[in-house]
């Protein structure tokens, strides 16, 4: 995973800890109980990291996070997602 973004994490300048300007395409595939977010274009997952029973990270060959998979979502959580992005 590329950690260059966190090179200022030890700095006292709080604003330097975040990426302020970036452009990113995200495709979202939603079912009634799950969501798959694909970050960027033509990204192929080489392995999955299980973070919890319902959250997984898809990693490509360069060890970049290219997919987020959320499972066992409630209808309210899916609706909240639509409200947040709409």
N, CA, C and O atoms as a GROMACS GRO file, in nm:
protein
  344
    1UNK      N    1   0.084  -0.117   0.000
    1UNK     CA    2   0.000   0.000   0.000
    1UNK      C    3   0.089   0.124   0.000
    1UNK      O    4   0.190   0.129   0.071
    2UNK      N    5   0.052   0.222  -0.078
    2UNK     CA    6   0.130   0.345  -0.088
    2UNK      C    7   0.108   0.429   0.037
    2UNK      O    8  -0.004   0.475   0.063
    3UNK      N    9   0.213   0.450   0.113
    3UNK     CA   10   0.201   0.527   0.237
    3UNK      C   11   0.258   0.668   0.225
    3UNK      O   12   0.270   0.738   0.326
    4UNK      N   13   0.294   0.712   0.105
    4UNK     CA   14   0.351   0.845   0.087
    4UNK      C   15   0.254   0.955   0.131
    4UNK      O   16   0.297   1.062   0.174
    5UNK      N   17   0.122   0.928   0.120
    5UNK     CA   18   0.023   1.028   0.161
    5UNK      C   19   0.034   1.060   0.309
    5UNK      O   20  -0.007   1.168   0.352
    6UNK      N   21   0.087   0.970   0.386
    6UNK     CA   22   0.092   0.987   0.532
    6UNK      C   23   0.228   1.037   0.578
    6UNK      O   24   0.261   1.026   0.696
    7UNK      N   25   0.309   1.091   0.488
    7UNK     CA   26   0.443   1.135   0.525
    7UNK      C   27   0.442   1.247   0.629
    7UNK      O   28   0.541   1.268   0.698
    8UNK      N   29   0.332   1.318   0.640
    8UNK     CA   30   0.322   1.428   0.736
    8UNK      C   31   0.242   1.389   0.859
    8UNK      O   32   0.199   1.476   0.935
    9UNK      N   33   0.220   1.261   0.880
    9UNK     CA   34   0.134   1.219   0.991
    9UNK      C   35   0.192   1.254   1.128
    9UNK      O   36   0.118   1.264   1.226
   10UNK      N   37   0.322   1.273   1.135
   10UNK     CA   38   0.384   1.310   1.262
   10UNK      C   39   0.388   1.462   1.280
   10UNK      O   40   0.428   1.511   1.386
   11UNK      N   41   0.349   1.535   1.178
   11UNK     CA   42   0.354   1.681   1.183
   11UNK      C   43   0.245   1.735   1.275
   11UNK      O   44   0.140   1.673   1.293
   12UNK      N   45   0.271   1.852   1.333
   12UNK     CA   46   0.170   1.919   1.415
   12UNK      C   47   0.069   1.993   1.329
   12UNK      O   48  -0.034   2.036   1.379
   13UNK      N   49   0.097   2.007   1.200
   13UNK     CA   50   0.007   2.075   1.108
   13UNK      C   51  -0.103   1.978   1.067
   13UNK      O   52  -0.085   1.897   0.976
   14UNK      N   53  -0.218   1.986   1.134
   14UNK     CA   54  -0.326   1.891   1.114
   14UNK      C   55  -0.374   1.887   0.969
   14UNK      O   56  -0.408   1.780   0.919
   15UNK      N   57  -0.377   2.002   0.901
   15UNK     CA   58  -0.428   2.007   0.763
   15UNK      C   59  -0.340   1.930   0.666
   15UNK      O   60  -0.388   1.893   0.559
   16UNK      N   61  -0.214   1.906   0.698
   16UNK     CA   62  -0.124   1.834   0.608
   16UNK      C   63  -0.147   1.685   0.612
   16UNK      O   64  -0.085   1.612   0.534
   17UNK      N   65  -0.232   1.637   0.698
   17UNK     CA   66  -0.257   1.494   0.711
   17UNK      C   67  -0.359   1.442   0.611
   17UNK      O   68  -0.380   1.321   0.602
   18UNK      N   69  -0.422   1.531   0.536
   18UNK     CA   70  -0.530   1.491   0.447
   18UNK      C   71  -0.500   1.531   0.303
   18UNK      O   72  -0.428   1.627   0.277
   19UNK      N   73  -0.556   1.455   0.210
   19UNK     CA   74  -0.548   1.489   0.069
   19UNK      C   75  -0.665   1.581   0.041
   19UNK      O   76  -0.781   1.541   0.056
   20UNK      N   77  -0.638   1.704   0.001
   20UNK     CA   78  -0.743   1.802  -0.017
   20UNK      C   79  -0.804   1.802  -0.157
   20UNK      O   80  -0.921   1.836  -0.174
   21UNK      N   81  -0.726   1.763  -0.256
   21UNK     CA   82  -0.773   1.773  -0.394
   21UNK      C   83  -0.737   1.646  -0.468
   21UNK      O   84  -0.619   1.616  -0.487
   22UNK      N   85  -0.838   1.572  -0.510
   22UNK     CA   86  -0.813   1.453  -0.589
   22UNK      C   87  -0.933   1.424  -0.677
   22UNK      O   88  -1.045   1.468  -0.648
   23UNK      N   89  -0.909   1.352  -0.783
   23UNK     CA   90  -1.015   1.312  -0.875
   23UNK      C   91  -1.015   1.160  -0.880
   23UNK      O   92  -0.911   1.098  -0.901
   24UNK      N   93  -1.132   1.102  -0.861
   24UNK     CA   94  -1.139   0.957  -0.850
   24UNK      C   95  -1.274   0.909  -0.902
   24UNK      O   96  -1.378   0.963  -0.864
   25UNK      N   97  -1.272   0.809  -0.988
   25UNK     CA   98  -1.396   0.747  -1.034
   25UNK      C   99  -1.428   0.629  -0.945
   25UNK      O  100  -1.341   0.546  -0.917
   26UNK      N  101  -1.553   0.622  -0.901
   26UNK     CA  102  -1.598   0.510  -0.818
   26UNK      C  103  -1.727   0.456  -0.878
   26UNK      O  104  -1.824   0.530  -0.896
   27UNK      N  105  -1.727   0.327  -0.908
   27UNK     CA  106  -1.847   0.259  -0.957
   27UNK      C  107  -1.908   0.183  -0.840
   27UNK      O  108  -1.836   0.116  -0.765
   28UNK      N  109  -2.040   0.193  -0.824
   28UNK     CA  110  -2.107   0.126  -0.714
   28UNK      C  111  -2.210   0.030  -0.769
   28UNK      O  112  -2.296   0.068  -0.849
   29UNK      N  113  -2.201  -0.095  -0.726
   29UNK     CA  114  -2.301  -0.197  -0.760
   29UNK      C  115  -2.372  -0.231  -0.630
   29UNK      O  116  -2.309  -0.271  -0.531
   30UNK      N  117  -2.505  -0.216  -0.630
   30UNK     CA  118  -2.582  -0.233  -0.507
   30UNK      C  119  -2.688  -0.340  -0.524
   30UNK      O  120  -2.758  -0.345  -0.625
   31UNK      N  121  -2.699  -0.426  -0.423
   31UNK     CA  122  -2.811  -0.520  -0.414
   31UNK      C  123  -2.889  -0.481  -0.289
   31UNK      O  124  -2.858  -0.381  -0.224
   32UNK      N  125  -2.990  -0.558  -0.254
   32UNK     CA  126  -3.071  -0.523  -0.138
   32UNK      C  127  -2.995  -0.534  -0.006
   32UNK      O  128  -3.034  -0.471   0.092
   33UNK      N  129  -2.886  -0.612  -0.003
   33UNK     CA  130  -2.813  -0.631   0.123
   33UNK      C  131  -2.662  -0.608   0.112
   33UNK      O  132  -2.591  -0.627   0.210
   34UNK      N  133  -2.614  -0.568  -0.005
   34UNK     CA  134  -2.469  -0.551  -0.018
   34UNK      C  135  -2.435  -0.440  -0.117
   34UNK      O  136  -2.518  -0.397  -0.197
   35UNK      N  137  -2.309  -0.396  -0.110
   35UNK     CA  138  -2.258  -0.292  -0.197
   35UNK      C  139  -2.114  -0.325  -0.235
   35UNK      O  140  -2.034  -0.364  -0.150
   36UNK      N  141  -2.081  -0.309  -0.362
   36UNK     CA  142  -1.944  -0.325  -0.410
   36UNK      C  143  -1.902  -0.193  -0.473
   36UNK      O  144  -1.964  -0.147  -0.569
   37UNK      N  145  -1.797  -0.133  -0.420
   37UNK     CA  146  -1.745  -0.008  -0.474
   37UNK      C  147  -1.613  -0.038  -0.543
   37UNK      O  148  -1.521  -0.092  -0.482
   38UNK      N  149  -1.604  -0.003  -0.672
   38UNK     CA  150  -1.482  -0.020  -0.749
   38UNK      C  151  -1.418   0.116  -0.765
   38UNK      O  152  -1.480   0.210  -0.816
   39UNK      N  153  -1.293   0.129  -0.723
   39UNK     CA  154  -1.222   0.256  -0.723
   39UNK      C  155  -1.130   0.260  -0.845
   39UNK      O  156  -1.043   0.174  -0.860
   40UNK      N  157  -1.150   0.359  -0.931
   40UNK     CA  158  -1.068   0.371  -1.052
   40UNK      C  159  -1.121   0.282  -1.163
   40UNK      O  160  -1.224   0.217  -1.149
   41UNK      N  161  -1.047   0.280  -1.273
   41UNK     CA  162  -1.087   0.202  -1.390
   41UNK      C  163  -0.993   0.083  -1.409
   41UNK      O  164  -0.875   0.090  -1.375
   42UNK      N  165  -1.047  -0.024  -1.463
   42UNK     CA  166  -0.969  -0.143  -1.497
   42UNK      C  167  -0.886  -0.195  -1.380
   42UNK      O  168  -0.770  -0.233  -1.398
   43UNK      N  169  -0.944  -0.197  -1.266
   43UNK     CA  170  -0.874  -0.245  -1.146
   43UNK      C  171  -0.914  -0.389  -1.119
   43UNK      O  172  -1.032  -0.420  -1.104
   44UNK      N  173  -0.817  -0.476  -1.113
   44UNK     CA  174  -0.843  -0.617  -1.089
   44UNK      C  175  -0.794  -0.655  -0.950
   44UNK      O  176  -0.680  -0.628  -0.913
   45UNK      N  177  -0.882  -0.718  -0.875
   45UNK     CA  178  -0.848  -0.761  -0.740
   45UNK      C  179  -0.762  -0.887  -0.747
   45UNK      O  180  -0.796  -0.982  -0.817
   46UNK      N  181  -0.652  -0.886  -0.673
   46UNK     CA  182  -0.569  -1.006  -0.664
   46UNK      C  183  -0.589  -1.076  -0.530
   46UNK      O  184  -0.561  -1.196  -0.518
   47UNK      N  185  -0.637  -1.003  -0.430
   47UNK     CA  186  -0.667  -1.066  -0.301
   47UNK      C  187  -0.766  -0.980  -0.224
   47UNK      O  188  -0.782  -0.861  -0.251
   48UNK      N  189  -0.831  -1.043  -0.127
   48UNK     CA  190  -0.928  -0.975  -0.042
   48UNK      C  191  -0.880  -0.978   0.102
   48UNK      O  192  -0.823  -1.077   0.148
   49UNK      N  193  -0.901  -0.869   0.172
   49UNK     CA  194  -0.870  -0.860   0.314
   49UNK      C  195  -1.002  -0.849   0.389
   49UNK      O  196  -1.080  -0.756   0.366
   50UNK      N  197  -1.026  -0.943   0.478
   50UNK     CA  198  -1.149  -0.940   0.559
   50UNK      C  199  -1.125  -0.849   0.679
   50UNK      O  200  -1.042  -0.879   0.765
   51UNK      N  201  -1.198  -0.739   0.684
   51UNK     CA  202  -1.184  -0.644   0.794
   51UNK      C  203  -1.283  -0.674   0.906
   51UNK      O  204  -1.255  -0.648   1.023
   52UNK      N  205  -1.399  -0.727   0.869
   52UNK     CA  206  -1.501  -0.767   0.965
   52UNK      C  207  -1.593  -0.866   0.895
   52UNK      O  208  -1.568  -0.903   0.780
   53UNK      N  209  -1.698  -0.908   0.962
   53UNK     CA  210  -1.790  -1.004   0.901
   53UNK      C  211  -1.864  -0.947   0.780
   53UNK      O  212  -1.915  -1.022   0.698
   54UNK      N  213  -1.868  -0.814   0.770
   54UNK     CA  214  -1.941  -0.756   0.657
   54UNK      C  215  -1.863  -0.649   0.580
   54UNK      O  216  -1.923  -0.575   0.502
   55UNK      N  217  -1.732  -0.641   0.600
   55UNK     CA  218  -1.651  -0.542   0.529
   55UNK      C  219  -1.521  -0.604   0.480
   55UNK      O  220  -1.445  -0.661   0.558
   56UNK      N  221  -1.497  -0.592   0.349
   56UNK     CA  222  -1.378  -0.650   0.286
   56UNK      C  223  -1.312  -0.544   0.198
   56UNK      O  224  -1.380  -0.460   0.139
   57UNK      N  225  -1.179  -0.549   0.189
   57UNK     CA  226  -1.103  -0.464   0.098
   57UNK      C  227  -1.045  -0.551  -0.012
   57UNK      O  228  -0.986  -0.655   0.015
   58UNK      N  229  -1.063  -0.509  -0.138
   58UNK     CA  230  -1.001  -0.577  -0.251
   58UNK      C  231  -0.872  -0.507  -0.287
   58UNK      O  232  -0.869  -0.385  -0.305
   59UNK      N  233  -0.764  -0.583  -0.296
   59UNK     CA  234  -0.630  -0.529  -0.320
   59UNK      C  235  -0.582  -0.574  -0.458
   59UNK      O  236  -0.602  -0.689  -0.497
   60UNK      N  237  -0.518  -0.481  -0.534
   60UNK     CA  238  -0.463  -0.519  -0.664
   60UNK      C  239  -0.319  -0.567  -0.649
   60UNK      O  240  -0.267  -0.575  -0.537
   61UNK      N  241  -0.254  -0.598  -0.761
   61UNK     CA  242  -0.117  -0.650  -0.758
   61UNK      C  243  -0.017  -0.550  -0.700
   61UNK      O  244   0.087  -0.589  -0.648
   62UNK      N  245  -0.049  -0.420  -0.709
   62UNK     CA  246   0.038  -0.317  -0.653
   62UNK      C  247   0.008  -0.287  -0.507
   62UNK      O  248   0.063  -0.192  -0.450
   63UNK      N  249  -0.078  -0.367  -0.446
   63UNK     CA  250  -0.119  -0.355  -0.306
   63UNK      C  251  -0.198  -0.227  -0.279
   63UNK      O  252  -0.192  -0.172  -0.169
   64UNK      N  253  -0.271  -0.180  -0.381
   64UNK     CA  254  -0.359  -0.065  -0.366
   64UNK      C  255  -0.501  -0.114  -0.340
   64UNK      O  256  -0.541  -0.217  -0.394
   65UNK      N  257  -0.576  -0.041  -0.260
   65UNK     CA  258  -0.716  -0.075  -0.237
   65UNK      C  259  -0.794  -0.033  -0.360
   65UNK      O  260  -0.797   0.085  -0.395
   66UNK      N  261  -0.858  -0.129  -0.427
   66UNK     CA  262  -0.932  -0.100  -0.549
   66UNK      C  263  -1.080  -0.138  -0.540
   66UNK      O  264  -1.159  -0.101  -0.626
   67UNK      N  265  -1.118  -0.212  -0.435
   67UNK     CA  266  -1.257  -0.249  -0.414
   67UNK      C  267  -1.291  -0.242  -0.265
   67UNK      O  268  -1.208  -0.273  -0.179
   68UNK      N  269  -1.413  -0.200  -0.237
   68UNK     CA  270  -1.468  -0.208  -0.102
   68UNK      C  271  -1.596  -0.290  -0.114
   68UNK      O  272  -1.681  -0.261  -0.198
   69UNK      N  273  -1.610  -0.391  -0.031
   69UNK     CA  274  -1.730  -0.474  -0.034
   69UNK      C  275  -1.796  -0.469   0.103
   69UNK      O  276  -1.734  -0.503   0.204
   70UNK      N  277  -1.921  -0.426   0.105
   70UNK     CA  278  -2.000  -0.418   0.227
   70UNK      C  279  -2.114  -0.518   0.214
   70UNK      O  280  -2.191  -0.513   0.118
   71UNK      N  281  -2.127  -0.607   0.311
   71UNK     CA  282  -2.228  -0.713   0.307
   71UNK      C  283  -2.318  -0.702   0.429
   71UNK      O  284  -2.284  -0.637   0.528
   72UNK      N  285  -2.432  -0.766   0.421
   72UNK     CA  286  -2.529  -0.773   0.532
   72UNK      C  287  -2.575  -0.634   0.575
   72UNK      O  288  -2.585  -0.604   0.694
   73UNK      N  289  -2.604  -0.549   0.476
   73UNK     CA  290  -2.653  -0.415   0.504
   73UNK      C  291  -2.803  -0.417   0.530
   73UNK      O  292  -2.875  -0.500   0.475
   74UNK      N  293  -2.848  -0.327   0.613
   74UNK     CA  294  -2.992  -0.312   0.637
   74UNK      C  295  -3.049  -0.220   0.530
   74UNK      O  296  -2.975  -0.144   0.468
   75UNK      N  297  -3.180  -0.226   0.506
   75UNK     CA  298  -3.240  -0.132   0.411
   75UNK      C  299  -3.213   0.014   0.448
   75UNK      O  300  -3.197   0.098   0.360
   76UNK      N  301  -3.208   0.043   0.576
   76UNK     CA  302  -3.180   0.178   0.623
   76UNK      C  303  -3.039   0.222   0.585
   76UNK      O  304  -3.019   0.337   0.546
   77UNK      N  305  -2.942   0.133   0.594
   77UNK     CA  306  -2.804   0.166   0.558
   77UNK      C  307  -2.791   0.190   0.408
   77UNK      O  308  -2.719   0.281   0.366
   78UNK      N  309  -2.860   0.111   0.327
   78UNK     CA  310  -2.858   0.132   0.182
   78UNK      C  311  -2.923   0.266   0.149
   78UNK      O  312  -2.871   0.340   0.065
   79UNK      N  313  -3.034   0.296   0.213
   79UNK     CA  314  -3.103   0.423   0.190
   79UNK      C  315  -3.015   0.541   0.232
   79UNK      O  316  -3.011   0.643   0.163
   80UNK      N  317  -2.944   0.528   0.343
   80UNK     CA  318  -2.854   0.634   0.389
   80UNK      C  319  -2.743   0.660   0.287
   80UNK      O  320  -2.702   0.774   0.268
   81UNK      N  321  -2.695   0.554   0.222
   81UNK     CA  322  -2.593   0.571   0.119
   81UNK      C  323  -2.647   0.656   0.004
   81UNK      O  324  -2.581   0.748  -0.042
   82UNK      N  325  -2.769   0.624  -0.042
   82UNK     CA  326  -2.829   0.700  -0.152
   82UNK      C  327  -2.850   0.846  -0.112
   82UNK      O  328  -2.828   0.936  -0.194
   83UNK      N  329  -2.890   0.870   0.011
   83UNK     CA  330  -2.909   1.007   0.058
   83UNK      C  331  -2.776   1.082   0.062
   83UNK      O  332  -2.770   1.201   0.030
   84UNK      N  333  -2.669   1.014   0.102
   84UNK     CA  334  -2.538   1.078   0.114
   84UNK      C  335  -2.480   1.116  -0.022
   84UNK      O  336  -2.416   1.221  -0.034
   85UNK      N  337  -2.500   1.034  -0.123
   85UNK     CA  338  -2.440   1.061  -0.254
   85UNK      C  339  -2.535   1.132  -0.349
   85UNK      O  340  -2.493   1.182  -0.453
   86UNK      N  341  -2.662   1.138  -0.314
   86UNK     CA  342  -2.761   1.199  -0.402
   86UNK      C  343  -2.780   1.340  -0.370
   86UNK      O  344  -2.861   1.407  -0.435
   0.00000   0.00000   0.00000
